[in-house]
Amino acid sequence: MSDEEVSASDKNFAVSIMFTLPELWLMNDSIHDARLSPEIGLAINACTRHDLEGLALVLDMQHLITIDYLMSRAQNTPEGASGMEILLKIFRGYEWIANSRLGITEADQKNDYTYIEAVSQKENDDGQSEPKSEPNPKPKSAGNRAKSRKRTKPRPRPVSGSDLSTTEA
């Protein structure tokens, strides 16, 4: 993967992701990349030398893409490391970097509004009154609509063992 494949703006963002020692070993078994392998090796060395259960790696977008490309969801180790768990951490890293580029914070995500709520909030902030009408109520589910319709004539049914699509009257 070349540096041109990752935009310059993505290189300015990095995310710190905590990996357990078994996850680091699994990544070491799967990932052979000139930029990432030394980082994983140093993390494993630090964990074993200082008796740590895990270590955080600071990963930029290119690191995340490399791990995503080379890790398999189905990989597991006897120590309990899971390729799927590693990939989920990578996907959260994607989300963090994408939100950081857009200037979205965790507080913004907690205050995520529907369109109607956002318009009402904007109107209130501008000093206008709230809309007087409520949004349209949710439509009835298909099951409720089916119950309200009355069938006037029974549907013709196919005759068993026949190629006819309707019964004869």
Helices and strands as residue ranges (DSSP letters): G 3-5, H 8-11, E 14-20, H 21-30, H 37-49, E 54-60, H 61-70, H 83-102, H 106-110, H 115-125, H 142-148
